[in-house]
Amino acid sequence: MRTIVLIIALALLAIFAMLNTNALMFPHTLSLGFATYRGVPMGLILLIVATLLTLVFYFWAGITGLRAQADSAKLLRDMEALRVSLDQQEGSRFAQLQTYLDERFRALEAARGAGADVPALTARVDALQQDLNLQLAQMDDYLKSKLR
């Protein structure tokens, strides 16, 4: 986009110079304060200065764009380094979680290995529950008989 604007500006200056060649080449007196020059084409000097300023601003804009791109590239590199760091931390957390789950599964497998006693324990708990229910019923009957 900047190149197109530069080409248009330079083309307009060239057209202006071609249409006004006589006025641009008309001799004038040029005073710089410490020296005076006679018969200098003032219009041509101004046209050259305008062309140089156009080129200076074009290159200045290009350098500014390059600086912006360099800053964004640096930011992207920093963000990539941060992402890699976070991925490593997440990987270490997953490793810790995997280790914890492995330990829990080993403990469950060990408990399952001792699970052969589970039916016997269940039968014992059922027997104790029946005995407790029987004793509670006897106490309830005793208290009812005493309260009548």
Residue, then its C-alpha position, 0 to 999 in steps of 0.5 A: m500500500r505504501t509503495i502504491v502511494l509513493i508511486i502515485a506521489l512521484a508520478l504526480l510530481a513528475i506530471f507537475a514538473m512536465l506541465n510546468t517546466n518553464a516555471l520550474m526553470f525560471p531563474h530566481t535569487l536564492s539567499l541562504g543568509f550567509a550567501t546569495y545565489r543569482g539565477v537559481p531555478m527555485g522551482l526545480i530545487l523545491l521539486i527535488v526537495a519534495t521528492l527527497l522528502t517523499l522518499v525519506f518518509y516512505f523509508w521511515a514508514g518502512i523502518t517503523g513497520l519493520r520495528a513493529q514486525a520485530d516487536s511482534a516477532k519477539l512477543l510471539r517468541d516469548m509466548e511460544a517459550l511460555r507455552v512450552s514452559l506451561d506444557q512441560q509443567e502440565g506434563s509433569r502434573f500428568a506424570q504425578l497424577q499417573t503415578y498417584l493413580d498407579e499407586r491407587f490401582r496397586a492398592l485396589e489390586a492388593a485389596r482385591g487379592a485379599g477379597a477372597d475373605v469378602p464373602a466370609l466377612t459379609a456372612r459374619v456382618d449379616a449374622l451380627q446384624q441379625d443377632l443385633n436385631l434379635q437383641l433389640a427386639q428382645m429389649d423392646d419386648y422387655l421394656k414394653s412388658k415393664l411399662r404395662 
